[in-house]
Amino acid sequence: MIIDVSDPADPRLADFVGLRDAQLRRSEDRFIAEGLKIIERAFAAGAPPRSLLLQPRWLDGVLPLLTRFPDVPVYVGTEAMIEEVSGFHVHRGALGSFDRPAEATWEALLGARRLLVCEEIVDHANIGAIMRVAAGLGWDGVLVSPGSADPLYRRAIKSSMGASLELPWRRMGGAADLARLREAGFTVVASTISPRAVDVDAFEAPEKVALLLGTEGAGLSREWLAAAGAHVRIPMTDRVDSLNVATAAAILAHSLRQRG
Amino acid sequence: MIIDVSDPADPRLADFVGLRDAQLRRSEDRFIAEGLKIIERAFAAGAPPRSLLLQPRWLDGVLPLLTRFPDVPVYVGTEAMIEEVSGFHVHRGALGSFDRPAEATWEALLGARRLLVCEEIVDHANIGAIMRVAAGLGWDGVLVSPGSADPLYRRAIKSSMGASLELPWRRMGGAADLARLREAGFTVVASTISPRAVDVDAFEAPEKVALLLGTEGAGLSREWLAAAGAHVRIPMTDRVDSLNVATAAAILAHSLRQRG
């Protein structure tokens, strides 16, 4: 259902207003896919579409996706109007609003064998990159601490290349949830740059691994470090202070992957 | 030498005009450090300062760096004026212009044991991230193809966390330079997602490794793939199309690192 729109204040565009407010977006029952490729991924992941907002040139790309959803409105407007509604320059000119899927259950996550667990990773690009790494390297899911960025915020989905829409993930209640992981048989492994930690390649990965990731600057909190049964590190030079957290996650997730 | 400036057209600010034009910047005899932390890294790397442009609140941070350079002008202006001069919103409010250092010599690079070699990596954030990975994981230097982004462009330096200023690197003349690497005793190793390639962990790294990195989408060109003596891959799921190039570089550089 194609609808031309020209008034940025049109109430039908409410899903697309003020998209730069990540905090507000997190509490909503929907998520925004930006760009045709991510919109395609959202459809492929089975997310129910609410509406789309795009420039005319993207119509050919999205119409095939909507054959099963003839009632979903596709609002078509100019680049300038879309920018005024959303509050940012929509580089790829296409936005989709979808029902936000339920987070993975604890039961499903505790039955897994490889989980990444993020403590206060507040940067959306980093959370997205970590989702991409987890999905690409065969990890089963991701847990994020209460203060971490939302994996379903527009920019996080983009940086995940859509992996945020596919990979099971859940927001934790707090550090106490680390005990749940241990009780479910996970070896909780902290990543750190401390020289006292074990070189990750010398660490024999047990059957179930929950790998804790902290911020680039401060690393994991004392509480999280103390909750871990093992501390591992990546052998590094002193030429840099740290690696990017998603880069470090990739090296560790590769090294600790399930084999055979 | 602190100088208040208020006119964005002040000719003394020429070094800071139009900083978003990466192509133009590449041909210049200087580079721009953005933010106090990167400015500090530039001084630490011994780059000769030309001038600084910043908001008053950064003066306390930069003055200690300038004790050895009393004649270097420090232009002080408002946020709005700096944005007008530079053409972008300078988030951290401080810019430094430095003489561009000479690239590493072929002699120095060919004497190394671990080099990353980038083919057409055009994204500045990715080039910077690759420099950071190389420095952090103990690789000796980086080569970039003619079309690759400039590791000394402002945003690349930022994304490298300053590693672009420390790590030896050089721009290649073209693919023919890969023969130089072989002649100097390097095993030229291509990274690829082809299932026919060897799992990187099953590949015994020889004494001298030059690891070729291509773009995320297309990967390495046929010419570069053909120039390589070995093809390696990261074991991946089909849940994502690819990993970010710097992320992939990190896993491979860690796996193929010099040991002992």
Interface residues (C-beta under 8 A of the other chain):
Chain A: A129 R132 V133 A135 G136 L137 G138 M161 G162 A163 E166 L167 I234 P235 M236 T237 R239 V240 D241 S242 L243 N244 A246 T247 A248 A250 I251 H254 S255 R257
Chain B: A129 R132 V133 A135 G136 L137 G138 M161 G162 A163 E166 L167 I234 P235 M236 T237 R239 V240 D241 S242 L243 N244 A246 T247 A248 A250 I251 H254 S255 R257
